[in-house]
Amino acid sequence: MVDSLSRAEAEPRETRALLVLDQLPGVGLVTLRALVRAFGTAEGALRAPASAFGAVAGPGAARARRDEALTRAVDAGLAEAGRLGMTVLTWTDPRYPARLLHLHDPPPVLFLRGRPELLERAAPELPAVTIVGARHSTGRAREVAERLGRGLAGAGACVVSGLALGVDGAAHRGALAAGGPTIAVLGRGADAAYPPAHRRLFREILGSGLVVSEFLPGTPALPHHFPRRNRILAALAEAVVVVEAGAKSGSLITVDHALDLGIDVWAVPGPIDVAACAGSNRLLADGARALVSVADFVREITGQGGAAARVEEVGGPAGALLARLGQETLNVDELAARAGLAVPAALALLTELELGGLVRQLPGMRFRSAA
């Protein structure tokens, strides 16, 4: 009992100390980990003599750890995390995702908003798939990403992405439309959306999914934060899908981390003369698995879908939707209206029918019977 109480008292102090170390100039994640190893704990590192601390982190960092403005900023960020009801995990917390510890530089602290239990999903039964791609994506890429999000979430998988414009946002929207779980990993503090254009999507994810950040609340989105974010995107998943990426896309950083971790990488083939597809097509040439069918991919990842059922065996709302479709090709809005369904409900049912081999989706969110 005494041990558990002392641990409970020590954890907030250790969390604060880790965050102070992470703010020090010249102290990256590798050095931070070296400090913890050298002095036993982050608290121990902050209390260490300047000469011993400086020998590991440098004299500038040794002086900066006494900066009161820095510690006040950490305290303010932790207070904001508490106000927003965030779950805060350090890398020694038993709830910390074990797969992140496989990284050579795991985040020392995670801030979680929404449903933290989504990080505890058992991989074989409830797989997670990371979907990434270009911010300045083509309409085709956004449509494929949304279909992947819907298909995976509708089959019980968790869709992980970075909330960015383009492919990321489309993947999250697809998962939400199917009523399934999605995780957004941010390159800024979890107190606000980034980019600001995705404020509404951010709120929707908070309602049914999870927002993850390793950055203190109030931390802005800075360029060097996104490579750090990308390693988390890779480590949280059983598979990484690159929908569309140019030759220098940040999505390729996510792929590098996935390969280091032994995680399967898939890429969606694109036209060979389109610059936006140069990076994703190069992945295919280098051995990534080709994703040429959403339904087949979802079946392989989740084990759901199986052989196509006969049309006459489909009942309930799905059967009514299929009957309204008949032999026509219809936009989802018109099809939902004919069946008397809300568009999100119709999309979830259409995903099930597509996975069962009964419906085919065409460009422009149009559907037709596969029978």
C-alpha positions, 0 to 999 in steps of 0.5 A: 500500500505504501509503495503504491501511494509513493508511486502515485505521488512520484508519477506527476513529479516524474512527468513534469521532470520529463517534460522539463528535460524535453524543453531544454535546448540541445536535448533531443529524445536520444539525449533525454533517454541517456539522461534518464539512464545515467541518473535513474529518473528524470527527477534525478537528472534535474537534481544532478550536479551541473558537471555530471548533467553537462557531461551527458547533455552539454553545459548549455542544457545544464544551465537551462534546467534552472530557467524558471520561465521554462518550468512555468511553461511546463506547469501551465501546459500540465494545468491545461491538460488537466483542465481539458481532461487529458490522460497523461502517460509516461513511458513507464506507465503500464498503460503506455502502448507497448508498441511505441517502446519498440522505437529507438526514441519513444515519446517520454510523455503522451497526452491523450484526449478522447478514448484512451482505451483505443490504444489498448486494442488487441492487434489480432482481433482489432487491428489498427491501420495507418493511412497517410499521403499527400496534403496537396492530394488529388481528388482520386487520392482523397476518395480512395482514402475515404473509402479505405477509412470507411471500409476498415472502420466498418469492419472493426479496425481502427484508422490511424492518421495525422489529421492533415489536409488531403489524404489524412483528413479523408481517412478520418472522415471515412472512419467517422462516417462508418461509425468506427474508431479513429486515432489522430496523431498531432504535430502540436499540443492536443489542446487544439486542431492543426491545421485550423481548417480541421477544427470541426473534424478534430471535434468529431474525432474527440467525440468518438475517437482519440487524439494523441500528442507527445507535445505539451498543450500549447505547443505550436505546430513546428516543422521538426515536430512532424517527423517525430509525429510520423514515427508514432503513426507508424508504430501504432499500426499493424500496417501502413498504407500510402495512398498518394505521395510525391517524391519528397513526401513526409509520408515516406518518413512514416514508411521508413519507421514502419520498415524499421519496425517490421510493419507491412507497407502498402501503396496505392498505384497511381499514374506513372506520369503524375508527380503526386504519385512518384513517391508511392509508385517508387515504394511499389518498385522497392517492394511495398505491397500493392493495394488494388482493391479496398475490399480485398485489403480490408478482408486481408487485414480484418478477416471480414468480408469473405465470399459474396452473399446472394442478393436475395439473402440480404435483409434489413436496411442493407437489403432495402438499400440494395433494392433501391439501387437495382441496376442503376448507378446512383450517387450516395446522396440520391441513394440514401434519400431513396432508402430513407436513410441518413448519408452516414448510415447509408455509407456504412451499409454500402461499405458492408455490401461492398465488402460482401461483393454485392456493390461496387463503388465508382468515382464521385461516390457513385455506386452500382450493384455488382450482381 
